[in-house]
Every structure is written in structure tokens, then in C-alpha cells.
Amino acid sequence: MANRRCIQTLTQHLYKSKLHPNPPSSLHLRTLTQIPNLSPKPLHRHLFSVSSFNSSRTNFTTYRQFSSDRRDNSDESEEDDSEYDDNDDDNDDDYDDEMVVNSGVKKQYTPEEKEIEAAAIGYKVIGQLQRSDRVFKSYEPVFAVIQIGAHQFKVSNGDCIYTEKLKFCDVHDKLILNKVLMLGSKTQTMIGRPVLPEAAVHAVVEEHALDAKVIIFKKKRRKNYRRTKGHRQELTKLRITDIQGIEKPEMPTPEKKVEKEAVAA
């Protein structure tokens, strides 16, 4: 305890000497007379620690870290704002489309949008079928695998297929089905990767019809929950008229039967 008190008085004396470089002699005598005899080892250690503390305190410097240029930050903020504005515009457009669909109002398509969506499904409208057109041909030993939407069909000349309703075509419209996956005949087979670019299948829209009704029944037992609903899928009937992009073998001509002359007996 005595050593601790001596150290405290010594530190106070040192601080006062720093504040008053020329103190009166009475102060030195009074403070020194109150200090008892101390061993030199702990006193020397304490003086060293105090001096190091004072030196570190006096030589302490602060470093200020400056941020980047304000001009660069403003440019980045403007770019971010423009990106946010673009995203907001896209979200607004999507929201408008959803509102149009949910409200039951039919969306108006431009001719370019119709062509783009029809090409994505896998067909192209050429025009109306005229009375003078001779599009229907006799059977040819050639087949093709085509894709319309998410469905694939194996067709030949003169076949009739039912697909999901094609939006941008009417009855008696001539179509080109351009997503041809494979062509084949008796002599050769052509496989696309995934589509044959030079192949095409011609078809004519015969009618838009409804499929047979499907009953959807839901029930949760012991909950008094029963729901019955019917659905009729809209379909489009297509007649295949021609397959192009492959060499067609010649049809064998039927041999004429030679009538044997009756030999008179």
C-alpha cells in the first residue's frame, strides 16, 4: 500500500512539473519530503512506464482517410438511378400486360408481333386458299416429323392432325410449318440438329373446333368440399398438303393386265 501511495504522489508531481515548468521550491520540498524511501527497481520501472506513456501521448497523431472523388460517386449514382428507372419501366409494362389479361380485354397485336409469336410456335401464314389453287396432291411415300408448340407430329402428304388452337390464323389459311425435325423416305433419312433449315411442310387450316368435355372433380373427405368443373380444349384442324426438302421417289406405275385372247377351241 505504501509503495502504491508513493507512486501516485510521484505521478502527480510529474504531471504538475509538466504543467508548471518552474514551480516554487516549497512545492518540491513538500512533495519530496512526503515520499518515503523506495527501492530503486520498482521506482525505475514506474518512471519508465510513465515516460513512455507521456511520449506516446504527446507523439500521437491521427490520420484522416479521404473518400473517393465526388464526381465518380455522382456518376455511379446516376447510372444506378438509370438502371432502377429501366427496371421500374419493365415492371410497369409487365404489370400493364397482367392487368390487360386479368381484365378480360383482348390484347391488340401488331402484324410484326403476330409474325414473331407465330414463328415461335412453329408456323407462318401465307394467305387465304383460293378456288384456283391446286394444293392437294396424291399420296407420296415421304414422311416428316414437325413440331408445333410443345407437341410433335409424324405426318405425310394428305394427313389430318389436331393441334392446340393457333391464334393468328383463320379457316382456309395456308400455313408453312417450318420446325421440321426429321424427313424420311424409302431411300434416305434426314435428321435436324435440331431443325432442318431448308425443309418445310405446307398445310391448310380446315376448322377451329372444341375437344370433348373433360370433367374435373375435386373432393375433400369429411370437409363437405366438392367441386365439379368441365373443360373443352380449343383445337385447330390442319390438312397436310406438301412436304419439301427431300427427294421424292417415283411412284411405281400399275402394270396393265394383258388380256389373253380367247382361243377358239
PyMOL commands that set and color helices and strands:
alter all, ss='L'
color gray80, all
select helices_A, chain A and resi 2-19+25-34+40-58+70-103+111-121
alter helices_A, ss='H'
color red, helices_A
select strands_A, chain A and resi 124-128+142-148+151-156+160-164+173-177+180-185+189-191+200-210+214-220+225-231+234-244
alter strands_A, ss='S'
color yellow, strands_A
deselect
rebuild
show_as cartoon
